[in-house]
Amino acid sequence: MPVKKTTVKKTVTGLNMPLYDISGKEKEALNLPKEIFNVKASPKLLAQYVRVYLANQRQGTASAKTRGEVSGSTKKIYRQKGTGRARHGSSKAPIFVGGGVVGGPKPTDHSLKMNKKQKQKALFSALTMKRKDIIGLAESRTGIKTKNMTSFLKNLKLEGTRILLVMPKMEKNSLLLAARNISNIQLTDAVSINAYDTIRTNKIIMLDTALTVLEKHFLMHEN
């Protein structure tokens, strides 16, 4: 009898992240949802997102006064003829110290818009591109101090590396207080994570509970 060939389903590799405890020992590997961490990345959309994000960080509050807005007398500063000097009618002219500014900045709205689906797709693209740079941290029930966090980074050879620490929510706890003392760590919560912070970091440390929040927030809202 001819032997039937069995077809083996190919599983997508790399859709997991190693999980460590605060001492730096690897515990297990956590599966990453493919809907977030295995999408077709769009560099053009990411570039557009970065442009919009940086534009929206601008305050646009710079302002300089014109000669009409400068406070001062409008009296002619000296007579028109006979002085041997150039003719001037006001001390608020731009060539005088304390006078108005020609073509100076005025308050401007630099904000740009991007719809919610584009922002989400840009985030998923960024997380997909940085997937190999994501590691997990098991949430500790005991108090964590700055020296524990520093030791954790040292054990994983992440000293001096730009790190994005993703927490389930930004609440005051021992981990937040310990991590915020380290200059190369940027803190964010799972709901507020964005594509710009994701792509500009070298390593992403995600709490195991933050991964659950991330999955619930972005995937359950779609259903």
C-alpha distance (Angstrom), angle and dihedral (degrees) to the residues before:
residue distance angle dihedral
M1 . . .
P2 3.80 . .
V3 3.74 112.6 .
K4 3.76 113.1 -118.9
K5 3.75 114.5 -125.4
T6 3.73 113.1 -124.8
T7 3.75 115.9 -142.4
V8 3.76 115.0 -138.1
K9 3.77 116.4 -150.1
K10 3.77 112.0 -128.2
T11 3.75 113.0 -128.6
V12 3.77 121.1 -148.3
T13 3.79 108.1 -108.5
G14 3.76 125.2 -147.6
L15 3.81 94.5 38.1
N16 3.77 93.9 124.0
M17 3.75 138.6 71.3
P18 3.81 128.1 -143.8
L19 3.78 113.9 -111.2
Y20 3.81 119.8 -143.1
D21 3.76 133.9 -175.5
I22 3.79 121.8 -130.3
S23 3.81 91.0 -91.0
G24 3.81 90.2 61.4
K25 3.81 97.4 -108.4
E26 3.80 116.1 138.8
K27 3.79 112.0 -121.4
E28 3.79 107.2 175.6
A29 3.78 143.4 -44.6
L30 3.80 123.5 -90.1
N31 3.77 121.3 -146.4
L32 3.79 115.9 -120.7
P33 3.82 119.6 -143.7
K34 3.79 109.2 -108.7
E35 3.83 91.2 -145.1
I36 3.82 88.2 68.8
F37 3.79 106.4 24.9
N38 3.81 102.4 34.5
V39 3.80 107.2 47.3
K40 3.78 130.1 127.3
A41 3.79 102.6 -87.5
S42 3.79 118.9 -133.1
P43 3.83 113.3 -155.6
K44 3.81 90.8 -176.1
L45 3.80 91.6 55.4
L46 3.80 90.2 47.0
A47 3.80 90.8 51.9
Q48 3.80 89.7 50.1
Y49 3.80 90.9 48.8
V50 3.81 92.6 51.0
R51 3.82 90.2 50.3
V52 3.81 91.5 50.5
Y53 3.81 93.4 43.7
L54 3.81 95.1 50.5
A55 3.80 92.1 44.2
N56 3.80 89.9 53.7
Q57 3.81 90.6 53.3
R58 3.81 90.8 63.4
Q59 3.79 113.3 100.2
G60 3.79 95.4 -158.8
T61 3.81 91.9 -156.3
A62 3.82 98.3 127.1
S63 3.80 110.1 124.9
A64 3.81 136.4 172.7
K65 3.80 126.9 -171.4
T66 3.77 122.4 -116.2
R67 3.82 121.1 -141.1
G68 3.78 88.1 -94.0
E69 3.80 92.0 57.1
V70 3.81 99.2 44.4
S71 3.80 113.0 103.3
G72 3.78 115.6 -123.2
S73 3.79 145.0 92.0
T74 3.78 121.5 -52.2
K75 3.78 91.5 -152.8
K76 3.80 116.1 125.3
I77 3.79 104.4 -99.7
Y78 3.82 95.2 -138.3
R79 3.76 138.5 -10.4
Q80 3.79 120.7 -68.1
K81 3.81 98.9 -120.2
G82 3.77 140.5 25.6
T83 3.79 100.1 39.2
G84 3.79 97.5 91.1
R85 3.79 89.8 -129.2
A86 3.77 131.0 112.4
R87 3.79 117.3 -83.8
H88 3.80 113.9 -96.1
G89 3.75 131.7 169.3
S90 3.81 103.9 -175.1
S91 3.78 140.4 27.8
K92 3.83 87.3 -141.6
A93 3.81 91.7 72.4
P94 3.85 114.4 124.3
I95 3.83 93.9 -112.6
F96 3.81 92.9 63.5
V97 3.81 125.3 81.0
G98 3.79 107.7 -102.3
G99 3.78 92.0 20.9
G100 3.78 128.7 124.4
V101 3.79 125.8 -71.0
V102 3.79 122.8 -117.3
G103 3.80 113.8 -135.9
G104 3.80 93.2 -7.9
P105 3.81 124.2 163.2
K106 3.77 121.6 -78.8
P107 3.83 129.4 -168.6
T108 3.80 107.2 -74.5
D109 3.78 133.7 -177.8
H110 3.82 106.3 -131.1
S111 3.80 95.7 172.6
L112 3.80 120.5 131.3
K113 3.78 129.0 -163.9
M114 3.78 131.7 -127.5
N115 3.77 125.2 173.3
K116 3.79 123.8 -115.6
K117 3.81 96.2 -109.3
Q118 3.79 92.0 52.8
K119 3.81 91.6 50.2
Q120 3.79 91.0 50.0
K121 3.80 93.1 47.4
A122 3.82 89.8 49.3
L123 3.82 90.0 51.8
F124 3.81 92.4 49.2
S125 3.82 89.6 48.3
A126 3.80 90.8 51.6
L127 3.82 93.1 47.6
T128 3.80 90.3 48.4
M129 3.80 91.8 51.6
K130 3.83 91.7 47.1
R131 3.80 95.3 41.7
K132 3.81 94.6 113.7
D133 3.81 90.1 52.6
I134 3.81 95.0 57.2
I135 3.79 121.4 101.4
G136 3.77 129.7 175.3
L137 3.79 129.8 -125.9
A138 3.77 120.3 -157.9
E139 3.77 111.9 -129.3
S140 3.78 108.8 -111.1
R141 3.77 121.7 -138.8
T142 3.78 91.9 -157.1
G143 3.78 124.1 74.5
I144 3.80 116.0 -83.6
K145 3.78 122.4 -148.6
T146 3.78 130.7 -163.5
K147 3.81 91.0 -103.4
N148 3.83 89.5 56.8
M149 3.79 91.0 52.6
T150 3.80 91.8 45.7
S151 3.81 90.2 50.4
F152 3.81 90.2 49.3
L153 3.81 91.6 54.3
K154 3.81 90.8 45.9
N155 3.79 92.9 52.0
L156 3.81 90.8 51.9
K157 3.82 92.5 42.3
L158 3.79 93.0 -118.4
E159 3.79 98.0 130.4
G160 3.79 111.7 137.9
T161 3.81 91.5 7.6
R162 3.79 118.9 131.5
I163 3.80 103.4 -110.7
L164 3.79 133.5 -171.9
L165 3.80 110.9 -155.3
V166 3.81 111.4 -158.7
M167 3.79 115.0 -157.6
P168 3.82 128.8 -174.2
K169 3.81 89.6 -116.6
M170 3.79 136.6 -13.8
E171 3.74 100.1 -103.1
K172 3.77 128.0 142.5
N173 3.80 108.4 -95.7
S174 3.79 138.7 135.0
L175 3.82 94.1 -88.5
L176 3.80 93.8 52.1
L177 3.81 91.8 46.8
A178 3.81 91.1 48.1
A179 3.81 97.3 45.1
R180 3.80 97.4 45.6
N181 3.81 89.6 63.8
I182 3.82 90.8 63.7
S183 3.80 111.8 85.3
N184 3.82 98.2 -149.6
I185 3.82 94.3 54.5
Q186 3.80 122.1 89.8
L187 3.80 116.9 -165.6
T188 3.78 127.2 -144.1
D189 3.78 137.6 152.5
A190 3.79 125.7 -118.2
V191 3.80 94.2 -108.1
S192 3.82 94.8 49.1
I193 3.81 98.8 45.3
N194 3.81 112.0 126.3
A195 3.79 137.7 -168.3
Y196 3.81 95.4 -112.2
D197 3.81 95.3 57.1
T198 3.80 89.4 42.9
I199 3.80 98.2 55.7
R200 3.81 96.7 40.1
T201 3.80 93.7 56.3
N202 3.81 126.2 84.8
K203 3.78 97.9 -148.4
I204 3.79 134.3 17.5
I205 3.80 119.3 -150.3
M206 3.78 110.5 -165.5
L207 3.77 124.8 -173.0
D208 3.80 113.4 -129.0
T209 3.79 89.8 -121.6
A210 3.82 90.2 50.0
L211 3.81 90.0 58.5
T212 3.80 89.1 56.0
V213 3.81 91.5 49.9
L214 3.82 91.0 47.0
E215 3.79 92.2 51.9
K216 3.80 94.1 46.3
H217 3.80 94.3 46.4
F218 3.80 98.2 49.7
L219 3.80 104.2 28.7
M220 3.80 103.5 36.5
H221 3.82 90.9 48.2
E222 3.80 89.2 58.7
N223 3.79 93.4 57.1
